[in-house]
Amino acid sequence: MEQEHGPERVVLMEAISSSEHFFFDGKILRRVLDDITLLIRRGEVWGINGTSMFEIKLLLEIMANIRPYDKGKCVLIERGMMRRKRVILKHVFYIGSSDMLYNNMNVLEFLMFATAKLKINKVVLQEQIFELIIATGLGHLSLTPNHMLSREEKAVITLIAAAYSDCLMIVFNLPEYEWNEVLIDAVAKITSFIRERRKTLILATQNCLLIEKACSHTAIIKNGQLIYSGIVENFRLNYDKVEVIIRDKAAHAMMEKLAMLLPDYKLVTKDDSLMISNKGSEASDPSTIYKKIVESGFTPDSIKINPKTVQNAYEEIMLQHDL
């Protein structure tokens, strides 16, 4: 369906297989990507995750039309892509490295330079950009020379430039980058700004917290196959089976005793934490678990109901696909 303000379907991949293969002992082991079908709409923010950084990166290169593919069909913003032709389209802003910033400028100067073509009063625009930098929690970087930024900070500044561009689709293909909480929060704020402007962002990352905080949708690749694609919230709620987290120095001793009282649950300790997970597909009642803990005679330092996380859901889906 196409509306007056432009196409709603931004990426449509149907049974895409890569030209690249994995080789082992001189034999073709498998295609790097095989039979990938994915639909990404306008205004969505997708976090693409998986076990192999190479697979994730390759998928986004095919999506941005800078890497050819072997089989299937890829339509970008209602335009069919030539399988062999590699050209970045004018409505795609591709970020594949953090060296797009000019080293002889500071952050604010670079963003003013990147947005120079916008038909907005320059004083007003500078105020807007400065306010956005502050809102993202990166105000302290606004006058920092670009050459002093980390590669991750440079990438985030490039993402702000992309958000202001007239490109409908932004591809942020840096799965090897490491994100701290300050930058994760900054990306989350920028993605809100991107969605308000009805643009689509596709980012490659192995950081589950980044997907949880910044993305509306996620897709997960394992061994070249798509094992999940959909809304982040549904992913968290359906795959994170952890019901209760107990923190206590005696977590291991507790696990032994509670395992007998909670036969329908899976108990796992990690450092001083005991995680109690539901084995079944039905949601269970955490108050039942709480009663059993009281029955056991233990008084843990803390008990909390697990706020379903992308990290736990990711670990669970990987376990299910190991079977």
N, C-alpha and C positions, 0 to 999 in steps of 0.2 A: 504494500500500500504506500503510495507516495502522496505526501501532503504538500501544501503550498510552500512551506518553509524548507523543503528539500527532502531527500530520501530518508526513510526510516531504517532501512537495512543498510548497515555500514560494511559489514563483512559477511559474506556467505561462502562457506567452504563446504564442498560436497565431495566426500570420499577422496580427499587429497592424499597422495603418496609422494614422498620426496624422491629426488633423483639420487640422493646420497644413500649409501649402504654402509653397514658395519661389516668389516672383514675380520675373520679369525682364522689363523693358520692358512691364509691364502684362499679361504672359501668365503663366499657371501653368507653372512650370518642372518641378517635381516635388513629391511629398509630402516633408515633412522626414524622416519615417520610413516605410518601406514593407515590408510582409511580414516582420515580425520574429517569429521563433519561438525561444523560449528556455525552458529548464527549469532552475530553481534549487532545490536541495534543502536540507534542514535541515543546519546545521553547516558550510555552505560559505561561503567569503568570495570574492566576485566583484569584480574590478576591471574597470570598463567604460571602454574607451578608444576613441579615434577621432580623425578629422581635424577634426571640428567640435564645439566645446564646446556649442553650442546643441543639436545632435542628442543628445549624451550626456545633457545635463541634462533634455531633454524625455523621453527614455526612462525615466529614474528617476522623473520626475514622474508619468508614466503608471503605472509600477510601484507607486508609493505611493498611487495612486488620487486624486491631487490635480489631475490634468489629464485631461479626457476624451479618448477616442480614437474614430476613425471606423469602422474595420473590424476584424474579428478577434475573438479571445476572450482574456480575461485572468482567470486564477483565482489569487487570493491566499490562501494557507494554506487550500486546499480550499474557498474561498468564491468563487463567481462574482461578478465586478464589474459593476455597471451601467455601460454605456458612457458615459452622460452624467452620472451622479451623482458628485459630488466630495465625498468625506468621508474623512478620515484614520481608519483603523480603529484600535481600541484595541491591537491586537497589532503595530502598525507604529510604530516610533520614527523620525520623519523629521527629518533635520538638513539644512536648506536655507540656513542662515546661521549666523554665529557670535555672534548677539546674544541667545542664550538664557540667557547667564550674567548674574547680577545684579551690577551694578558696585559695590554697597556691601558685597560679601563678598570673602573671599580664596578661593583654589582649594579648600582643604580644607573650609572652611565651606560652600561651594556644593555640594560632593559629598555632605557630610553632610545638607544640606537636601534634595538631589535623591533621596537614598536613605532619607528619614525614615520611609517607610511599610514598609520591610523589617522583618520580624519577627526581628531579630537584636539582641542586646545592643549598645547604642550604643557602649560602650567598645571592644568586640571589633570592631565594624564600622569604627570610626575607625582602629583599628590595621590592619585589612585594607586599607582604602582607602589609608592612608598607605604601606603596604608595596607596594601596586600602583603608586602614583605613583613610588616610588623604583625599583622594578623596571623601569619604563618609561624610566628615565633622566631623569625630570622632577622629581626630589625638590627641586631648587632652586626650583621654582615653587610648592611646596605652600602656602607662606604669602604668596605674592604676591597683592596685590589684583587682582581680575579686570580692572579697567579699565586695568591696566598691561600686560596680555598682548597679543601680536599676534593678528590674526584667526585665524591658523593654530593658535596655541597654544590659543586659546579653543575652536576646533573640536575639538581633541584632548581637551580636558577634557570637552566635551559628549559625546564618544564614550565616555569612561569612564562618564559618567552613564547613557548608553544601555545599556552593557554590564551595568550593575547593575539596569536596569529589568526588568519582567516581560514586555517585548515580545519576541516571537519573531523579528521581522524588523527590522533597522536599515538605514535608507537614508541614506547619507552623500553628499549631492549638492552637492559643492563643487568642480567641475572647474577652476574659475578660480584656486584656491588654489595657492601655490608651497610646495613642501616641501623643507626642508633635511634633512641626514642624521640629525640628532638626532631630529627629528619623525617621519621615516620609520621609524626604529628603534622609537620610542614607539608608533606605530600598529601596527607588526608585533607588538609585545608585547601590545597591547590586543586585537588580532585573535585571538591564541592564546587569551586569556582568554575571548573571545566564543565561540570554537569549543568550548572545554572545557565551556561552559554550553549547548552544542547550539543556539546561536542562529545566525541567518544574517545576514551583513553584505553589502550591495551598495554599493560606493563608485565614484563617478565621478571619474576622474583622467586627466590626460594625462602623468603621471609614470610612466615605465616601471619605474624602480627601486622605487617604492612598490608597484606590482603584483608585481614579482619577490619583494620581501621580505615582503609582508603578505598576499598573496592565494593562495588554492588554485586559483581558476579565473579566466579572463578572457574577455571578449567584446569584439570590435572592430567598430566601425561606420564605414563609408565611404560617402559619398553616400547616406545613408539606409538602406543595406543592411547586414545582419549578414554580415561576411566571415569571422569566426572566433568560435567559442565552444567552450570546453573547458578542460582542466587546464593550468595555467601551465607545469608541467614539460614536458608534451608539446609545448606551443607553443614553448618555448625550444629543445628538442632537434630539433624538426622544421623550424623556420623559420630558426634562426640558422645560416647557412652558413659563418660565419667559423671557420677551422680554427686558424690560427696568427696571432699578433700580434707583429710585430718592432718594437722601438723603437730608433731610431738617427738621428743628425743627417743621415746620408746616405740617408734612406729613399727619396727620389725617384730617386737614382742606382741604388739597389738594385732598385727596381721595374722600371726599364728592362731591366736584365740578367736578372732572375729571370723576367720575362714570357716570355722565349724558352725558359727551362729548364722552366717550368711552364705549358705551353699549356692544360692542362685546368683551370686555376684562374683565378679572377678576382682581380686585384690592385688595391687601392685605397689611396692614401696620405691620411692625415689628420694634419696638423702633422708631428711627427717619428715617426709610427707608419705602419707598412705592414701592411695587413690582407690576408691570403691566404684567399680563400673558395673553397669547393667549388662547382663549377658544376652537378654532377650531383645526382641524388636519393640516391645511395648515400653512406654515410659513407666518408670516405677516411682514410688512415693518415698522421698528422702526421709520422711518422718519415721518410716519403718526402720531404716538404717540407724537413725538416731536412737530409737528405743533399744535396738540390739546393742549399741555401744554402751548405753547406760546399764543394760543387763550384764554386760561383760565385766563391769566393775571398774573400767578405766575412766579417768577424767582427762581427756586430751587437752593440750594447750589451746588448740583451736579446732573448730569444726566449721566448715563452710560448704554451702551448696555450690556446686561448680557452675560458674557462668560459662556456658558452652563456648569453646574456643576453636578457631580454625586449626591451631596446632594439634589439639587432641583428635579432631575430626580427620586431619591429614594422616596422622599416625594410624588411626583405625582403618581408613580406606586402604592404606598400604598393606596392613596386615591381612585384610580381606582378600586382596589381590595377590598375596603370597601363597594362598592356599592352593 
